[in-house]
Amino acid sequence: MPPAPIRGEAAPLVDVATAADPVTAVLDAHDRGHLIALRTSGTTSRPRSVVRTTASWVESFGHVSALADVGPGSRVWLPGPLSATMTLFAAVHARYVGASLVGSPEEATHAHLTPAVLVATLAAGTDLRDRSIVVAGDRLRPEVARRAATAGARVTHYYGAAELSFVAWGAHEADLRPFPGVTVAVRDGCIWVRSPYLSQGYDGGDGPFVRGDDGFATVGDRGSLRGDLLTVAGRGTDAVVTAGVTVLVADLEHALRCATGEEVLVVGVPHPRLGAVVAAVLPNRDPGALARVKEAAREVLPAAHRPRRWFHVSSLPLTAGGKVDRAVLADLAASGRLGPGRPGPIPPAVADVEECR
């Protein structure tokens, strides 16, 4: 099924990225009944322009206000750029409901952060007491949510995508339930969503957004659903091909994270005969964490899927939107600029392939 058609001929399209004030551009488009085009981050693929009605955002505002406890008089800190859709949404929502934007966490009653920025904020010792923080843009580990709560913050977390808008909301990645008005289904391990918040597709070109005849749409994220509890593994199309075996990064990270509770990022490192080998990067220098993840890899992963290179990094590279920059991380691993762990042995099945080449 191809991506959904992006718009009718009669509706003008506003490219928000070219506006001097993107927030005003969105609200003006809403008043005029125009469509808006939003740029995706391009962290896992080339950037695309997502087209949506302004109503697909505005209809969720009441639910967001209730879940995040934002209203007139709230002071919202948004350290991310307005080019990031999660930040732009938060800014538009704040202005729409009468909240004000502030330039620092000290002035704020509320904040919208990525998990990486929340971790950095906690590490910096920033006073988060009595702040309401919405975390999105990547998975929020329960451990990080607990650290923020210990620091006095009230934390909520949501999963969504530029093409889908809100999908699920909760306290952290292990506590996600469908956002109000959203129906979630998992088909063959892929998350499908039906809601009034969906985009209309892309302005030119194709992409991962697909809408079926039944109104459900997907961007290819993988996950599972038990009752109304949604577990998100990640974008299944990100893969490392090693010795002819395709290893889905999202599945591998999810398996190691669930088995150990440790944050693990997986990238491919070029190999002269195997094409690539799987590498695991831990964002800390804890030898105990490394040992736990290695043991889990031996226990829960098929031999061909186990990481063969191990690295640590003291701080993760981030995109302008505050997400982990996987492309930079892969380059750092490939160039040897990350702290090394002991490489894992190449298993016999892979060694045989290597000899044949």
N, C-alpha and C positions, 0 to 999 in steps of 0.2 A: 504494500500500500504506500503510495507516494505521500510526501508531506501535504498537509492541508493547504488549500488555496489561501493566499495571504490576504486578499481584500476584494471588495467589490469596486467597480470602476468609479463610483461616485464619491468615495470617501477619500479626501486628501490625506497625505501621509506626511507627518512631521518627523524629520530626523533630529532626535533630541540631542545627539552628540555634537551637532553643529551649532546649537543654541548657546548664546552668551550666558543665559541662566536656565539650565535644564529643568529645574523645578518649576519655574514659571511657564516654561514651554509645555510641560506635561499638563499643568492645570489649565492653561489657555486652550490646549487641544481638547481637553475635557469639556470646557464651556462651548467650544465650537463644534463638537461632535467629530473631531478629526481622529485618525489613527496615529499611533506613535511607533517609531522604529528605535529599538534599543540594541546597542552593540553587546555581544557576548564577550567574555573575558579572553577567550582564545588560549587558555592555559593548557588545554589538552589537544587543541586543534586550531585551525585558522579561525580568526574572529568572524562572526556572522552578524547580520542585522535581523533581529527578531521583531516582527510586527504584531501589535496587539491593540485592542480597543482600550481606551482609558477606563472604561467601566470594568474591565477584567481586573484592574487594580482597585478601583474605588469601592467595588462591591465587597472587597475583603477588609476595608478599613475598620468597620465596626468590630469585627472579630479580632483584628490585631490590637485595637485599642483596649479591648477587654482582656486579652491574653497577656499583653505587655504592660497593662495598666498605664497607658499613655493618654493624656487628654490636655485640655487647656491648662496652662500653667506649668506643664512638664518642660524640663530643659534637657534637650537631647544632644549627646555628644556623638558625632559621626567622624571618626578619624579616617575612614576610607574615602577614596575619590568618588565623585558623582558619576564617573564613567563606569563604576561597578553597579550593576542593576540592584543589588541588595541595598547599597547605600542610597542610591537615587530613590528607590521605593520608600525607604525610611524617611528621607528628607521631604518627599512629597506628602507622605502620610502625616508627618509632624506639622507641616504648614496647613494641611487640610483641616486638622482637628484643633488647631490653635496652639500647638506647642511651639517652643522656640528652639533654635539650634544654637549651641554654645561651642566654644573652641577648646575646651579642656575638660578632663574628667572631674576636676575640682569644682567646676561650675555646674556640673550635670546632676540631674536626678535619674536620667536614663542614658543608655548607650546601646549602639548596635556594633558588634565586633565579630571578626572572624575568630575561630579558635586560636590561630597562631598569634593574633594581636592580643587576645585575652591572656594567653600564656606570658607574652612579653610584658603586658601590663602588670600582671601578678609578680613577675620576676623583678620588675622595677620598684616594687613596694608601693605602688599607687594606692591611695586610700579609696576603696570601693564600698565602704560601709554605707548601707541604705541606698545603694544604687540598684536600679532594675536594668539588667543587661540581657539583651537578646543576642544570641550567638548563632551565626549561620555562615554559609559559604563553604563549609567542610564539616566533617563529623566532630562532634564535641564528646570527648571521652568522659565517662562518669568521674574519673579521678580529677580531671580539670574542673568539672562542675563542682565537685566537693571542695576543691581548693578555693574556688571563688566564693562558695557559700561560707566557708570558714573565715574568709576575709570580710564577710559581712554583706556580700552582694546577693541579690535575688536574681537567679539565672533561669532563663528559658532558652529553648533551642528549637530551630525548625529546619526541616529539609525541604528543598524545592529546587527549581531550575529556572533560568531566564525564560525558557519556553513554556514551562508549566505553572509558574508562580508557586504558591504555597501547596504543599502536598501533605506534610505531617508536622506536628508540633508536640513538644514535650519538655522534659527537664534536661535530657542529654540523649546521646545516640541510642541508648538502650531503652528509652522511654518515649518513643515516637508513635503517635496515634493520628489518624487522619484529621486534617484541618477541617473546621466546620464547612459544610457544603461540598466536601471532596469525597469521592468514592475511589478506593484503591483496590486494585487486583494485581496479583502476581501470576504471570503466565510463563511457564518454562523458565522460571528464575528471573524474569524481567518485570520491572514495575510499570504498571499501566494506571492511568489516572483519568477520571472523568470529573469535571468541575466547571463552574462558571468563570474560572480564573485562567483558563488556557489561552495561549497566544493563537494567532492565526497562521503561524509559520514563518518563513523567511522571505526577506525582500531580495530576491535573486539568489540563484544557486540552491544547492540542496544541503542537507544536514541530518543530524540524528533524530530530529522531531518527526514522529509518524503519528497520524491519527487514523483509527480504524472506523469502519462503517457504524460501529456501535457507540461512537462518541468518545471512546477511551483513546488516550494518547500516551506516548512514551518517548523518552530520549535515550533509551538503552541502558538506564541504570539497573543494576541487578540487586535483588533483595529477596526477602521472605516475609510472609505474613502469618502470624499466629493469632487467631482471633482478630482483634483490632490493633495489635502491636506490630509495627513495621520495623524491620531491620534492613538497613541500607548498606550494601556492600560497596557500591561505587559503579563507575562507568565500565561496563564489561568490554568495551571495544579497545581499551588500553591493554596492550599485550606485549610480551617479550617472546620472540620466536627463537628458541635455542635448540640446535641440532634437529630441526624439523618439528619440534614440539612447541605448540602455542600455549603459553602460560598467561592466563588472565590476571593482571595485576590486582584488580579489585578483589577477586576471589582469594588470592594468596595473602594479601594484607589482612583481609577479614578473618581468614583461618588462623593466622598467627596472633592477631589481636585478641580474638576470642579465647585462644588457648592460653595466653600469657597475661593479658591486660596491659601489655606494653605497646607503645606506639612504634610501628614499623612502617617504613616506606620502601617500596620495591621499584627498582629501575633496571633497565637493561644496560649491560656494559659490553661493548663490541669485543668479539673474539675472532681471531683470524681464520679459524676453521669451523667453529660452531655457529658463526653469525653473531651470536650474543650469548652471554651467560646472565643468569638472574643474580642481581645484587640486592642486598638488604641494607638499609641505612637506619640507624637508631639515633634519634636526636638527643643523645646523652652519652656519657662515658662510663656508665655503670657496668662493670664487668659482670655483675649478677644478672642484669637485664639481658646482656648479650648471651650469657650461658642459658638462660631460660628460653630465649627465642630459638637458639640453636637446637636445644633439646626438643622443643615443640616442632620445629621443622622436621626433625628426624622421625617424630612420632606421628604427625598428622598429615604430612605431605608425601605424595609420590616422589620417588627418587629424582625423576626428571624435572620436578617443579621446585626442588629445594634450592635456596640461594647458595651460590658457589663463591661469592665474594661478600665480605662483611665490612661495613664502614660505620663510623660514628661522625656526627657533626655537632658542634657546640651550639650553632644556631641555624635554623632552616632558612634558605633563601625564599623570599616572598615576592609575589607579584605586586604591582601597584595597588591592587584591590585587597591585599592582605592574605591571599591564599598561598599555599606552598607552591613554589615554582618548580615543577617537576622537570621541566626541560633543563633548567640550570643545575638542578640536583644531579641529573643524569650526566651532564657535561662534567661536573666536578668529580663524580665517581670515575668516569672514563679517563679523565686526565690525571688521576691520582692525587687530587687536591683535597681529599677527605681523609680523616684519620682512619688508618687501617685496622681491621680485626683480622683474625686468622682466616685465610680462604678455606672454603670447604673442598673436600676432594671431589674430583669428577667421578661419578659413579660408572661402573663397568659398561652399562648400556650406552652412556654418552661417550665414554672412552672409545668404544668400538666404532661409533660414528666418526669420531675424531680421527681415528687411524685410517678409516676408509677415505677420508678426504685428504 
